[in-house]
Amino acid sequence: MKCRRHFFINYIFANLIPQLGKGLGIKALSVNILGTNHAIWGIVAVSLWIGCAFNTLIYIAGLQSIDTDVYEAADLDGATGLKRFSKITFPLLAPSFTINMVLSAKGYLMVYDQIMAMTDGGPGTSTTSIAVLIYKKGFGGGQFAYQSANAVMLFVVVVLISVFQLRVLEKREEKLG
């Protein structure tokens, strides 16, 4: 059974957006994108929308951890607007940025639930991610050993990308700090 959130999202893509597209005369929006070969863009949009909430929480926590004395000192030195953001706020948010990048990359590489709930990997295989492939072929296709190997490879790829991101972003943090 699909969860209500995804049922609501499917309703938006199947009914509301096509009606809006027809009303505005935009041909690309006049059809249910989840039923076309461009369904991946619907999945991307929903995944980004869902991911925004968690990322925002991490940034809010990072902003709240910045001592207000730093901003008072910046005001005394005449820093305002973009200079204040680029020289104070962003460098102090670097750890939040790092963790967001690593967790987002992992989440998007392993996207599963949005695809299964919205398109079930279709139409055809246009929205089949590696996680969906592992599930469908492993449990539905009886390829347990082969899909176990795919799962291990997915794990290795996610770890390698995460370690690479951490090293690059931590070097950037050291430069900014």
Secondary structure as UniProt FT lines:
FT   HELIX           4..11
FT   HELIX           12..16
FT   HELIX           17..24
FT   HELIX           27..29
FT   HELIX           33..35
FT   TURN            37..38
FT   HELIX           39..64
FT   HELIX           68..77
FT   HELIX           81..84
FT   HELIX           85..89
FT   HELIX           90..92
FT   HELIX           94..109
FT   HELIX           113..118
FT   TURN            119..121
FT   TURN            124..127
FT   HELIX           130..135
FT   HELIX           136..140
FT   HELIX           144..176
//
